[in-house]
Amino acid sequence: MESLTLIHLSVDEGPMIGLRYRHSPLIDKLLKGIPSVRWVEEHKMNCVPNHPTYFNELMDTFKGHVWLDLEKFTGNSYGQEAQPLSMQQLRKRELPSRWKSCPTAFYDALEMRRYSLQTAKTYVSLFERFLNYFAEHEADELSEIEVREFLLKKHEEGVSDSLLNQYINAIKFYYEVVKGMPHRFYDIRRPQKKHKLPVVLSKKEVQRLFMVCKNIKHRCIIGLLYSAGLRRSELLNLKVQDIDSDRMCIHVKNAKGGKDRISILSKSLLTDLRKYYRQYRPKTFIVEGIKGQSYSGCSVGKVVDRMAKRANIQKKVSPHTLRHSFATHLLESGTDLRYIQALLGHSSSKTTEIYTHVATSQLGQIESPLDSLNLAEL
């Protein structure tokens, strides 16, 4: 996968995010879809303003297409501590001049329906891009024609089907939920959902991850993701009191859909957690940043990716890969699918059934017809 390095730059207009990469038609094409990109002759590279709005736009544009190297961008608040940590901060965040923000009613509806902060940030970010694409018009003046025009533009820019669906959800949220127009945009054709099998690590690959992970904090991060099947957001919100060593379980609170559930606590992980607690003394969250705040999702992703490369695992490994591996390994060991569904927090068993397509315990008992030909004797 091609890579793009983000760096800090200072120009006359103020701080910028520099985009350093080798010549790439793919990256050039994706950058053309970002209006804020401009060439800075002084530094001989493309740049965007150093602001969360543009940083998020870069992340969304290149996700799944290009590897973003943020190593030289460490210390920047974007994706880390300065990201809004509450709905109140999201409402009051600093915006670029002339940038149209979401209506107050949009935030109110998100709060009233108890949407997670991550979902709220996504909806706000995407709907604001829609609003600013038609900056000369008010949201209520826009019809299905403009919505189609905007979505077609995003499709032409090469955004992923997943991101396109998120744009549709954010737009529908405003017109259908906030404004109460339930049928106005229902006939927008969504991208056909691609049925991709999840990436799953073998048990030997997971073992290699732990072997190369010497930092006890990073070891606990990987251990929590894999041993309890946690989502990245669930790990970040996990508090010290959520670890129940008496009952050997982990209380996962306010997870996806605002639901609570209980997952298993590994004996091996409990040993690591106790060692980690004695060394780091976290006050509120199990995994905390330097100032005691919740760790960033970006940092968790970097830890997993770095350990996977160190373990020489050729697959693309993300925090969610460890959750997939947890479910698949349970299924391969004979755990009932209904228990796995409960541990993962899936509302529908159909979501959990995808792991039956990647579990190999039964496949190993099937003989390939090629092996029955006795080719060695020919």
N, C-alpha and C positions, 0 to 999 in steps of 0.2 A: 504494500500500500504506500502511495506517495505521502510525503510529509510536508508540513508547513510549520515553521517556527515563529512563535509570537515573542516579540521583544519590546522593551520600553524605548520610546523615542521622545525627544523634546524638540519641538519646532516652534516657530514664531507664534503660531496660533494657540500653543499649549501642548500638554502631553498627548502623545499618540501611541497607538499599538502598531508596531512595525511588523510586516508580513514578509518573512524571508523564506525563499524556496528556490529550488532549481527549476529551470524552464519546464513548464508542464501545461499542455493544452487543457487538461482537466481542471487544474486550479485556476487557470486564466478564465475559463468558461464560467466557473462558479463565482469568481470574484466579480464578473460583469453583472451578476444578478444582485450585487450589494451596492445600492446607490451611494453609500457613504465612503466607499473606497476611492482614494485618490493617490496619484503618483507624487512622491516627494523627491525632487531632483537632488536635494542636498544629501539625502541618504541612499539614493538610487534604489528605492523600493516603494511598494504600495503600502498605504497606511489607512487606518480608520481612527476616529477620535477615541481616546482612552476613557471610555464610559461603559457602564454595565450594559446599556441597551445595545451598543455595537459589539461588545464582547459576546453577548448572548446570541446576536445575529450570526457572528462567525461560527460559534459552536453549533448552531442549528443547521447552518448551510453546509458545513463540512462533515458533520456527523455521518458515519457510515461510508464516506467517500474518500476522505483524506485524514491521515493521522496528524493531530495537532500536538506539536511539541511545546509544552508550557514550562519546560525546565528553566529557561531564561526569563520567564515571566513570573517566577515564584516571588512571593512577597506582595504581589498585587492582590488587592482585595476582591477582585472579581472571581466568582466561583468559590470564595472563601468567606472570611468573617464579615466583610462589608455587604455581602448579599443580604437582602431583607430577611430578618429572622422572625418577623411577625407581620400580620396583616397591616398593623398600624404603620410599620416601617415601609411596607410596600406602598401604602397610600401616600406617604410623605417623601418618598425617594426623590432624589434630585433628577431632573429631566433636562435634556438639551433644549436650547432656546427654540421656540416655534414648534416644539414637538407636542402634538395633541395627546393628552392623557385619557385614560378610560373615564367614563362618567362615574360619578359617585355611586349611582345606583348599581353599577357593575360590581363594585367592591362590596356593597351591601348585600347583594344577592349571593355572592360567593361566601360571605360570612354566615348569612342566614341558613344556607344549605350545608354549612360545615365542610366546605371543600378543603382538602389539605393545602398547606402553604405552597407545596411544590406545584400542585395543579393550578392554584390561584396565580402563581408567578407565570406559569406557562400561558394560561388564558389571557392574562393582562398583557403580556409581551406580544402575543400573536395578534390580539384584537387591536392593539395600538398600532401595529404595523399596517393592518388593514385600514384603520382610520387615517393614517398618515399617507397612505397611497392615494387617497382621495382627500387630500388636505383642504381643498377649497370647498368641500361639502360637509354638512353635518351628517352624523350617522343615520338619523331618521329619514334623510333625503335619499339614501341609497336603496336601490331595488335589487332584485335578483340578477338583473343584467350586470350591475357593477360587481356583485359577488362573483358571478361567473368569470367576468373579465379578470378580477384579481386572482382567482384560483388558477385560471389558465396561464396567467403570467408566472405564477409560482411553479406551475408544471413545466413551463418552458425554461425556467431557470434551473431545472433539474433537481428540485427539492425531493426528498424521499416521500414515498406513499404515506409513511407514518406521520411525517410532518404535515403533509397536505391534509390528512385526516384531522390532525390537531387544529389546523387553521379552521376547518369546517366546524369542529366542535366549539371553538371559541366564538365564531361568528353566530352560530345557532344559539349559543348560550345567551348572547345579548338580545337577539330578536325574539327568541321563543320564551326564554325564562325571564329576562329583565323587562322586556317590553310586552310580553304576553301575546305574541303572535305565533301560535303553535303550528300553523300550516304554511307559513310564508316561504320557508326554504327547504321543505322536506324533499322536493324532487331534484335536489342537487345530487348528481351522481358521484358517489364516493369511489376512490380507487379500489379496485378489487383486492381484497385481502390476500396476501401471499402466505401460504401455509409452509413455513420453514421449520424444520426440526431444530430444537435447541442444541447448542454446542455443549457437550458433556465431557468431563474429564474422566479418565479411568482412575481406579483407586491407587494405582502406582503413581500416576501423575499428581494426584492430591498429596500422596506421601512425599513426593519430591518437593512439592511446594513447602511443606513443613520442614523438610530437611535443610533447605537453603535459607529459611527465615530465622535469623538469629535474634532480631529485635523482638522483645517480648510483647510490645504494644502491637506491632504488625502481626505477630503470631496470633494474638487474640482476635484481631480484626478478621483474619482469614478463618480462624477457628469458629467464630460466631456465625459468619456467613455460611460456612459449609456444614457445621455440626447441627445447626438449628434451622437451616434453610431460610435465613432472614433476607429480606430485601435490603438494599443499601440504605433507604430512608429509615427503615425499622432499626437498623444497626445504629444510625446516627442519633435516633431519639431514645435509645435504650438507656435507662437510668440504673444507678447502682442498686436501688431497691427492687428492680425488676428481676434480678437474679435470685432465685429461690433455691438455695442449696439444701434445705431440709427436704423439699419435695422433688429436688433434682429437675427443676423445670425453669423455663424463662417466660416471663409475662410480656407479651408483645402488645402494647397498648396503642390505641388510636392508629391502627395500621390502615392499609388501603381501604377506602370505603368507610373509614371511621370505626372499624371493627377491632375488638380485642380478641386475642387468642393465646393459647399456651403452646409452647414448643418444648422440645426436650433439651436438657442440659447434660452435656457430655462430661463424664468423670475426668477425662484427660483435659478437657477445656477448663474445668473448674480449678484444677491444679495450676494451670497457666494464669487464670484470672486472679487467683490469690497472690501469685508471684507478682503479677502486673500491678495489683492494687497496692501491695507493700512498697513497690518501687515508685509508682506515679501518684498515688493518693488522689484519684479523681473525686471531685466533690459532688457533682450532680450526674453528669452523663458518664457512662462506662468509658467511652472513647471521647476525650476532650482535646481541644486545641490548647495552645500555649497559655491563653488567658482564661482558661476554664470554660470557654464556650463550647458548643457542640462542634465536633470535627466537621470538615467540609466533605461533601460527596466527591469532589474532584480529587481530594487527597486519598480517599479510600480507593478510588479507581487507580490512582498512580501506584499505591502499595501493591495491589493485586497484579497489575500489569508488570511491575518491576520484578516481583517474585516469580512470576510465570516465565519471564525472559531469563532470569537467573537459573531457573530449574530446567531451562532448555525445552520448554513446552512449545511446540510449533503452532498450536491452536491459538485463536484470538480469545484471550481469557479476560472476562470482566467480573465484577462482583456477582452479577446475576448468573454467570456460568457456574459459580459455586452453589447457588441455590438449585439450579437445574441438576447438578451432580448429586446433591443431597437427596433429591426426590428420586432420581434414577437409581442410585445405589440402594435406597430403601426398598424400591420395587424389586430390584434384582435379588435382594436378600429375602424376599417373600412377604414383605409388609403389605397388608391389605390396602388397596387404593383409597378406601374411605378414610383410613387413618392418615394417609399421606395428604389427602385433600384438606383435612382438618389442620394438620401441622403447617401446611403452606398458606392456609387462610383463603382458599379458593371458594367462591360462592357456588360455582357449578362444577360437577364432576367431569364435565367435558373438557374443562381447562386442564385438569389433572391427567386426563387420559392420554395427552400428548406424550407422556413419558413411557407409555407402553410401546411407542414406536421407536424409542431409542434404547430401551432396556435390552440387553443381549443375553441374559441368563438362559432363556429358552432357545434363542438362536444357536447357541453353542451346541445344542443337542441335535440340530438338523444337519444332515450330511449333504454336502454339495454333490450334485449329479456328476461333476467332474471327477470327484474322488472315487466314484464307483466304476470308473473306466479302466482302472488299473494301468495307467499309462506307464508306470515304472517298469512293467513287465514287457512293454513293446520295444 
